[in-house]
Amino acid sequence: MKQRRKSCIPLCAAMAVAVGPVWAQNAGTEGFTLEEIIVTAQKREENLQDVPVAVSVVEGAQLAQLNIEDFAGMSDYVPSLSVTNAANVTVISIRGVGTADNGGFEQSVGLFIDGVHQPRDRMYRATSFLDVENVQVLRGPQGYLFGKNTTGGALMVASARPGDKFEAGFSGTYTLDEGYQNGGYNVVGFLSGPLSDTFGMRLAVRQLEDHGNFKNVLDSGTIDADDEEQLAVRLSMQWQPSDSFSALLKLETGRSRIDGEPNRTFNYDTAQFLLNPAVSPAMVNALVGASPLVEGPYVQSWTEGMFDDTDSESATLTLDWDLGEHNLLSISGYSEYDFTQKRDGDLINADLFNQDDTEEFDVFSQEFRLVSPLGGKVDYVAGLYYQQQSHQSLEVRNINFAQIGVADTDTNRSFSQEGETMAIYGNMNIHFAEKWTVSLGANYTHEEKEAERVLTIGGAVPLANAVNEFAHDLSGDRSGDQVIGSAKLQYNLSDDFMLYGSVSQGFKSGGFDEVGTQGDEPGEYNPAAGPAQFEFDDEELLSYEVGGKGEFVDGRLVANWAAFYLDVTDRQFSRYTTDGFIVGNSGETNYRGVELDTQFLITENFRWDLSVAYVEGKVVEPIVAGDFTEEVGTLPGANWNFTNHLGYEVEMGNLLVKAEMYNIYEDAQEFTSANLDRDSAIRTNLRLGLGSSDDVWEVALLANNVTDEEVVIFPQFNAIFPNSAAGPNTAAAGFMFPSRSYSLQFNYNY
């Protein structure tokens, strides 16, 4: 297969520093330097130090070596990025800007897989990080090129492609059953190469079995409570009949199955029943003969049979033409998934309340992109974008109170939504002086949505109403137009140091509330909560940023920094209170912060990397809805986060020894999803590898969270037992960072 110059397909990094090892390259008589990292932030290949956008880059090799399975694991190595795998969705935020746990909301951080926007994280849940080339984390609004739903930033995943030489590889990681860890394995293999001068293929497969950290302790025995299996397959086919044209077709399928829920309870020993505060979980368990309450690190005593099952399929066709000095790109994408889920709603073994969820989602998108050549006073990127999506879900809540002398009932909530988006975008760089460049970008988006939500009650209506479930039928449609822009000014002080400033706009699409349980007519809602708001509007953001980046010590030290101020208006909010879900737009929030990324090759064999982020949020105008009013002032949350990396490698004959240490700092935090807080903590991950000096094979030992810190990621108070002796909304389930683990790894590449 012919080798053609690389097209600028993914929108990648910019003020980026690679997260983790990119070791020395020989610089001849000048000694050794950090390896140059090439990115395509402006749709063309450039040194990442030359482009004024804040981005972190995580290489696919590092993801494999650290056995990172998903975005939540990767966020440890990118301090500005926060990822929580909540019950129904993955909550992603950058610089404090994120999305609430509501399936009707779109993400504030856009997810792009091989250039295709994926509106839902479940599109990628079963196939995450399968045979990945790299991941770019773009920080700050990217709307002028990406359009909607990138107010916080964007995650760009680039899959490995067929090459012009035969390649094969295998990686296997086995995690020991030790301490709180229940063991597991992760096996990945690929086969790639040309089948003719013009056609090549690449096949990648992954099988994962992770038994997680949690144990469910019951009278009948102790079982794993976070047992996950994944199978993912990708086939990529590339046809290149000439030097000026290529076509790449990618087909992908995956399945993820999780048995149990990876949560623990807090304050359940004194939790209070919603209908009678004098009744505790222990009393309910004793009354129905269920297993007693067990509460502590990585243990639970919940109802058996909970699961989360996702199947996904996708196809992407990329056509790439060189038209003289210009480049034209067409990216067509189709993705679909369906998932079923059963959740424990009361967090005890008595099974007072459980929930059955099903969902189907599909999306088609088409993008055309034109890229101009470099070398003149002006260069540009322009494009057209179209997306169509369909979403259906059904949630059945089973309220089993007859066993405690009340009554049984069930509620069925269905939701459907159709959406269509059209956009035109462009960005122009004007090099008006030798050291000065101004960049101007704009995006026009037109969007239409229509949705319906219906809730019916199949039993005791008063009981359903007592837990804030009311029969209703809501429907609506909306359409809107948005024009957003960006302006950047870049000054190159020298060949090794530059400064920039930018002003950028972004917006997150409005839509319709999926998770609400109340209507808007009298008798359809809790009077304390008021009529439900089914539709919510666009959320808008204005960002101001200054930054700089440079190379020092003869190319052995790279230091990039950024300071930012974000103003978010018409905030979309989804809060679950004791009066039910409250959804809408209200208020204004500001975020400010600083970021520092450094890489220092101290010697040819010894390297130090440090990434630091500080973010502070402030409520300027509060959310006011029903009887809920948000407090004005500084938002509770983690302000400081950092990741420190030390790496050493040395050749011993034909062998290469690598030793690495990562320190991940999580700041103290007060949560709003439940009245809980956490102390600051440092988790330490270690890796020791021995392999051939030509990187053909390697064996390694991994030790993660070696001091076994128990750290809460995200808590959620419970609707059935919401309060405890510690106060209102303090009886909660907590999603936790993984406990200490030891793993053995073997990698082989041919």
QUIKA-V302988 format. One record per helix or strand. SS is the DSSP state (@ for helix, = for strand). FROM is the first residue (numbers start at 1). TO is the last residue. If there is no record, write none. Layout:
SS:FROM:TO / SS:FROM:TO
//
This chain:
=:17:18 / =:24:26 / @:28:30 / =:32:34 / =:38:39 / =:46:47 / @:48:50 / =:55:59 / @:60:65 / @:71:77 / =:81:85 / =:90:94 / =:97:98 / =:109:113 / =:116:117 / @:121:123 / =:132:139 / @:143:146 / =:153:159 / =:167:175 / =:184:194 / =:199:210 / =:215:218 / =:221:224 / =:227:242 / =:245:259 / =:263:266 / @:268:270 / =:272:272 / @:281:288 / =:296:296 / =:299:300 / =:307:323 / =:326:344 / =:353:371 / =:378:400 / @:402:404 / =:408:433 / =:436:457 / @:461:466 / =:472:492 / =:497:508 / =:511:512 / =:535:536 / =:539:552 / =:557:569 / =:572:577 / =:580:585 / =:588:601 / =:606:621 / =:624:625 / =:628:629 / =:633:634 / =:640:652 / =:655:666 / =:669:670 / =:677:678 / =:681:692 / =:697:704 / =:712:717 / =:723:724 / =:727:727 / =:732:736 / =:741:749
//
